[in-house]
Every structure is written in structure tokens, then in C-alpha cells.
Amino acid sequence: MMFSYKVDEEIVLRLLEQADAAPFFAVVDRNRAHLREWLPWVDNMNKPEDYQPVLAAWRKQFAEENGFQAGIFYKGKIAGMIGFHGIDRANRSTEIGYWLAKEYEGRGIMTRACRALIDYAFHHLDLHRVVIRCATENRKSRAVPERLGFVHEGTLRDAQWLYDHFVDVEIYSLLKTDASKS
């Protein structure tokens, strides 16, 4: 069971294997303060072994054809994660989630990775709608769907609990019919 998707000459998306736990942990650990600002799970991941059940759950998600979580490999190194949180087959919809290590920001990596997943959703999975949710104050994350032509649908007030406070969340969507116009 393997998923690998070549985005371009620099970027490959692929499922993480158990052997990736230590290098994956190293990226998260090195970026702990950066990631913690927007991601609620960072404090729970304190050693490489903490990823073993997570990696198994991600592989199960892929096997059950309910989306996947893939490592973003930039020039062969783990730079972040991207994936479909789940697939709503009845409504032909999915949601993309992502994060990128600080040292890889500003290179267009996430925009290219998202564009590849959008293409995959519309052309390989025959989905109709792709959603991206971002914390209102997370400007770098919000720039990705905005750059890719997503429609801003609205703001969910106090929609996510981050350690000791709520944050508002913006919802963006792209429909297959939108993508075919551009």
C-alpha cells in the first residue's frame, strides 16, 4: 500500500512509513513553536514513538479510501504535511489540511502541493468540492486558497480551540466547475 504523487521536479507527496517517524518527528520538533501557533496537536507529540499510532491511522485512512495524509518531500527532505481529512462520497467533497516547516516557507511549495491535490481530487477521485479551513489570523495559510482561486465562504466564530483560547476559522471552497474555468 503506497501512495506517491510527483508534483514537479522538486516536490513529491507520499504516505509516510513507520521508518519516517524519526525524521518526521525531527521536523516537528525543530518547528514546535512555529507549528504550535496554529496546530492543536503539537504538544502531544514529544518523541518519535508518539507518531507510530498516528502513522498507522493514516495508512488505515488511505486503505479505506477515506482520504490520506502525505508527507511533502521537497528535494528529498520532509518539509511538511498535506492531505484530505476525509472524503464525503455522498456529496463528492473533501477538505485539504496542511502545514509546512518554517524553513521551507516562501518557495511556493504549499501552493504547488495544494494545486496537485486539487487536481487529484477533481480528476482522480471525481470529487466536486474541495474545502480549506484556516485560522483567521493565519495569513500565510489563508494566502494559499486565495492564491488558488478559492471562494471565501465565511467565518466560523470561535471554531477551534488552541491550547488555551478559541480562534475564528475562515472557510474557502473550490468547485470542480470553478477549476475548469481557470
C-alpha positions in Angstrom: 0.0 0.0 0.0 1.8 3.0 -1.3 0.8 6.4 -2.4 3.3 8.7 -4.1 2.4 11.7 -6.3 5.1 13.7 -8.1 4.1 17.4 -8.1 7.1 18.6 -10.0 10.9 18.3 -10.1 11.2 19.5 -6.5 8.1 18.1 -4.7 6.8 14.6 -4.1 3.8 13.8 -1.9 3.9 10.3 -0.3 2.4 8.4 2.5 4.8 8.2 5.5 6.1 4.8 6.6 7.0 3.7 10.1 10.6 4.4 9.2 9.7 8.0 8.6 8.7 8.5 12.3 12.1 9.8 13.5 12.8 12.2 10.6 9.2 13.4 10.7 9.4 14.0 14.5 12.7 15.9 14.0 10.9 18.4 11.6 8.1 18.9 14.0 10.4 19.2 17.0 12.6 21.8 15.2 9.4 23.7 14.3 7.5 23.2 17.5 6.9 27.0 18.3 6.1 27.8 14.7 3.6 24.9 14.3 2.1 25.3 17.8 0.7 28.7 16.9 -1.9 27.2 14.7 -2.0 23.4 15.3 -3.6 21.8 18.4 -1.7 18.5 18.4 1.9 19.7 18.7 2.2 19.4 22.5 1.1 15.7 22.3 4.0 14.7 20.1 7.1 14.5 22.3 9.1 11.6 20.8 9.3 9.7 17.6 7.3 6.8 19.1 4.3 9.1 19.5 3.9 9.0 15.7 3.7 5.2 15.4 -0.1 5.0 16.1 -0.7 8.2 14.0 1.2 6.8 11.0 -0.8 3.6 11.3 -4.1 5.5 11.4 -3.1 7.5 8.3 -2.3 4.3 6.5 -5.7 2.9 7.5 -7.4 6.0 6.3 -5.7 5.6 2.9 -6.6 1.8 2.8 -10.2 2.6 3.5 -10.2 5.2 0.6 -11.3 7.9 3.0 -8.5 10.4 2.2 -4.9 10.4 3.1 -2.2 12.3 4.9 1.0 12.6 2.9 4.5 13.9 3.6 5.6 16.8 1.5 9.1 16.0 0.3 11.0 18.9 -1.1 14.2 18.0 -2.8 14.0 14.6 -0.9 13.5 16.1 2.6 10.4 16.1 4.7 9.1 19.7 4.6 5.6 19.3 5.9 2.3 17.5 5.5 -0.8 17.7 3.3 -3.8 15.6 2.9 -7.5 15.1 2.6 -9.1 15.0 6.1 -11.7 12.6 4.8 -13.9 12.1 1.7 -17.6 12.7 1.7 -18.6 10.4 -1.1 -22.3 11.3 -1.0 -21.6 15.0 -1.6 -18.3 14.4 -3.6 -16.4 16.7 -1.3 -13.2 16.8 0.7 -11.2 19.1 2.9 -7.5 19.7 2.5 -5.3 20.3 5.6 -1.6 21.2 5.5 1.4 22.6 7.4 4.9 23.5 6.3 8.1 23.8 8.3 9.2 27.4 8.7 12.5 26.9 6.8 10.5 25.9 3.7 8.1 28.9 3.6 8.2 31.4 0.7 9.1 28.9 -2.0 5.7 28.2 -3.4 5.8 24.6 -2.0 2.4 24.6 -0.4 0.6 26.3 -3.3 2.1 23.7 -5.7 1.2 20.8 -3.3 -2.4 22.1 -2.9 -2.8 22.6 -6.7 -1.7 19.0 -7.1 -4.2 17.7 -4.5 -7.0 19.8 -6.1 -6.2 18.2 -9.5 -6.1 14.8 -7.8 -9.5 15.4 -6.1 -11.2 16.6 -9.3 -9.7 14.2 -11.8 -8.8 11.0 -10.0 -11.4 10.9 -7.2 -14.1 12.7 -9.3 -15.0 15.0 -6.4 -16.9 18.2 -6.9 -15.9 20.4 -4.0 -12.6 21.0 -2.1 -12.6 23.0 1.2 -9.7 24.6 3.0 -10.2 26.0 6.5 -7.6 28.4 8.1 -7.5 30.3 11.3 -8.4 33.9 10.6 -5.1 35.3 11.8 -3.0 32.7 10.0 -2.3 34.9 7.0 0.3 32.6 5.3 -2.1 29.7 5.4 -5.0 31.8 4.1 -2.9 33.1 1.2 -2.8 29.6 -0.3 -6.6 29.1 -1.1 -6.8 32.8 -2.0 -3.9 32.4 -4.5 -5.6 29.3 -5.9 -8.9 31.0 -6.7 -10.9 29.5 -3.8 -14.1 31.4 -2.8 -14.2 32.7 0.7 -17.5 31.4 2.1 -17.4 32.9 5.6 -16.0 32.9 9.1 -16.7 30.4 11.8 -16.5 32.2 15.1 -14.6 30.6 17.9 -14.5 27.4 15.8 -11.1 25.9 17.0 -9.7 25.5 20.5 -5.9 26.1 20.5 -4.5 25.1 23.9 -5.9 27.9 26.0 -8.1 30.0 23.6 -10.5 29.9 20.7 -9.7 31.1 17.2 -12.0 32.1 14.4 -11.7 30.0 11.2 -12.2 31.0 7.6 -13.8 28.6 5.1 -12.7 28.6 1.5 -14.1 26.3 -1.3 -13.3 25.5 -4.9 -15.8 23.6 -7.1 -14.8 21.4 -10.0 -16.7 23.8 -12.2 -14.7 26.8 -10.8 -11.4 25.0 -11.5 -12.4 24.2 -15.1 -13.0 27.9 -15.8 -9.4 28.9 -14.9 
